[in-house]
Amino acid sequence: MPRRSIARWLVPAIIALAWLGLAGPLGALGGQLSTVQENDSAAFLPDSAESTRVTELLEGFRTSRALPVILLWEGSGESDEGTLDPQQLADIGQRVDEAVSVVEDADALEGQASPPISSEDGVAAQAFLPINPDLGDRLPDLIAELRGLDAVDGTTFHVTGPGATFSDFASGFSGIDGLLLLAAFGVVLLILLVVYRSPLLPLLVIGTAGLALSASTAVAYLLAEQGVIAVNGQSQGIASILVVGAATDYGLLLVARYREELRIEQSKYTAMRRALRQSWEPIVASGATVILGVLCLLFSDLGSNRGLGPISAVSIALAMLAALTFLPATLVLLGRAAFWPFRPKYGSEHATGRGWDRVAATVGRRPARVLVWSLVGLFALAAFAPSFDADGIALSDAVRGGSPAATGQEALERHFDAGEAAPAYVIVPEDAWQDVAEAAAGVDGVTQVVPFSGEAAGPPTGAPAEPVVVDGLVRLDATLSDAPDSEAAQATVAELRTATRDVDPAALVGGSTASDLDTQETSGRDLRVIVPLVLAVITAVLAVLLRSLLAPVLLVATVALSTAATVGVAALVFDGLFDFPGSDPGVLLIGFVFLVALGIDYNIFLMTRAREESIAHGARDGVMRALAVTGGVITSAGLVLAATFGALTVLPLVILTQLGFLVGFGVLLDTFVVRTLVVPAAVALIGDRVWWPSTLARRTAPEPERELEPAAAG
C-alpha cells in the first residue's frame, strides 16, 4: 500500500484513538468538579463590599461562623386556650435533645444549641441549632435527617432558617451531573435523528460533544482546585450545557459542508480537506467571538461571574477542538457510510432542502417589506423589556414550586420575628455605640438592637451592661422583623446603613441580609459595565473577520435588538404565565452575554458564506444564496442550542429556569427572525456597500436578479 494512502487513514485513526483513550481519565477528573464548588453568595463578593469588611471585623469578636438552623413546632390550636400544653412542651424539649444528638453524631454542631423558646402567643416553640458551615454536600443529608425526627402530637414540625434554606437551594443542583446532562443529550440526539435521518451520524456528533464535555470539566476542576477560578453549581451547569450545545453546533456546520463536498469530490479525503478548509474559519471565528464575549465576565466584581467566564471560555475552546479534530477524523474514516442510509453520491446535485431556496427568493423579492415588518415586531416585543423585574429574588423563593424551608419560614413569621436567626451586625466605634444603637432601633423593620457581650446561642434576649470592645470597636446585633433573605429585609438594611452613618460615618452594617444586598448592587454594577464591553468586543471581532466596518455594526445592532425583544417576552412570561417572584440581575447579565455571543454565531455562519458568494454574485445575490445553502444547518444548530439550554428547566431552580428560557427563546428568535429575515433583507437593501471599506464594496457586478432561482441557490 502506498505510504500516502497509509498516512491518509493512519493520522485520523491516531487522532480518534487519542481522544477516546483520554475520555476515561478526563471523565474521572471532571467528576470531582462538584467537590470544589462554592455556593455561598457571600464568598463571591469583592473585598470592598461593606458586608465583606464586616465579616473580617467580626473575626475579632470571636463570632461563630455557624449556619443557623431553626427547629419549629407550631401547635394546631386544639387545646382550650389554643396554646401548647405542658406535655407538648416536654416532648418538644426531648425532640431538641434528639436533634442535638443527630447533629453531634454528624460532627456538625458549631457551638451550643438553644433550648426550646416559646412564642409570645404560646402557639409555637423554636430552637436554634448552630451548624458547621463547611459541611458541603453533607448538609442536605443532615437537614433531611432532622426533618425525619418523630412528630409531637398536635403540632406541625418544620426545619427552617438560613441553614435549611441554603440546603434546599443547594439540593436543586443535585441533578447537575445526572438529570441535566441526560436531558440535554437526549433532546440533542432526538433532534439529530430527525435532521440526519441516520442512526450513526447523530452518535458521532453526540460523541464529539461528550468528549468535549469531559475535557472541559477536567480542565475546570484543575483550575478550581488550584484556586485560579471560583465554581458554583450554577456555573458548572451552565458550562456543561454550553459545551454540549456549542460542540453540536460546530459539528453540524462541518457535517453539512462535508456532505456538500462529497457530492463534488469522489475522494472522501479530498472532500474532508475541502470541508475543513471552508469550515474552520467560521467555526474558529464563532468560537473566538463567544470566548471573548464570556471572558468579559472577568470584569465582574462578583466572583461567581468571574468564574463562569473562564469555565465557559474553556468549554467553547474544547468544543472547537473536538469538532475540528475528533469529528473530522471519524467522519473521514467512515466516509459516505457515516450518512447511511442516505449516502451523498458523487456527482449528485446538492439540494438546499426544506424550502430555504423559496424563503431566500421571497426575502430577495421584497426586502424592504420583510425588514420593516420584522423590525416592527421586534421593537414591539422590546418595548416590554423595561418591565423585566431584576431586583433580586429571595433564596427561599429560588426553588420552583416552593421548598420545605420556605413553608417553615412562613410558619415562623406567624409567631416570631422572622430575622431572629440572622441578625444584622453593626460595627461602630466604641464612643458612638449608644447613639448608633438608638438610631438603629428607630429604623422601621428593626425590632431589637443589643450590643454583643460574648458567645450566645439563639436570638438576643436583652442588653448587657458592658459590650465587648475589640480594637476600639463595638458590635451591635440588630434583629429584623422580616425574613433575612427577603427584599423587605434588604430594604431595612439599606435604611439601617443610612441611619447609622448619619450618626457616625465609620459605622458598617453586615450580616447575611447585607451580603444579599451587596450582591444585588454589585450585579447591577456589573450589568452597566459588561454589557457595553461585550458589544464593543464582538463588534471588533466581526470587523476583523468580515473585513468590514458596516456589516459588524449591522449584525451587532440586530442581535442587540433581538436580545431586547427576548427580555421583553421574558418579562411577560415570567410575571404573567409562571408568576415568578422576580429575577436576579445576574440572570439578566449572563443571559445577555450568551444571547449576544451565541446569536452572533449564526450571523457569522451566514455572513462568512455570504461574503464568499458576494465575490462572484454581489452582496444581494450573495446573501440570498448563503441563506438558501445555510438555512437548514443553521436552523438545526439553533434548535439544538435552544433545546440544550431548555434542559436547564429540568432543575427545580427559578434562576436556571429563567436563564434556560432567556437563552433558548432568544436563540430561536435569532435563528428564525434575525438571521432568516432581518439580516438578509438589510444586506439586500444596502447592497455591496455592506462590505465597506473592503474592496467588495466597490466591485462592479451585473444587476442582481429579482428572484433567486432554486438551482442557483445550491
Secondary structure by P-SEA (a helix, b strand, c coil): ccaaaaaaaaaaaaaaaaaaaaaaaaaaaacccccccccccccccccccaaaaaaaaaccccccccbbbbbbbbbccccccccccaaaaaaaaaaaaaaaaaaaaacccccccccccccccccbbbbbbbcccccccaaaaaaaaaaaccccccbbbbbccaaaaaaaaaaaacccccaaaaaaaaaaaaaaaaacccccaaaaaaaaaaaaaaaaaaaaaaaaaaccccccaaaaaaaaaaaaaaaaaaaaaaaaaaaaaaaccccaaaaaaaaaaacaaaaaaaaaaaaaaaacccccccaaaaaaaaaaaaaaaaaaaaaacaaaaaaaaaccccccccccccccccccccaaaaaaaaaaacaaaaaaaaaaaaaaaacccccccccccccccccccccaaaaaaaaaaacccccccbbbbbbbccccaaaaaaaaaaccccccccccccccccccccccccccccccbbbbbbbbccccccaaaaaaaaaaaaaaaaaccccccccaaaaaaaaaaaaaaaaacaaaaaaaaaaaaaaaaaccaaaaaaaaaaaaaaaaaaaaaaaaaaccccccccccaaaaaaaaaaaaaaaaaaaaaaaaaaaaaaacccaaaaaaaaaaaaaaaaaaaaaaaaaaaacccccccaaaaaaaaaaaaaaaaaaccccccaaaaaaaaacccccccccccccccccccccccccccc
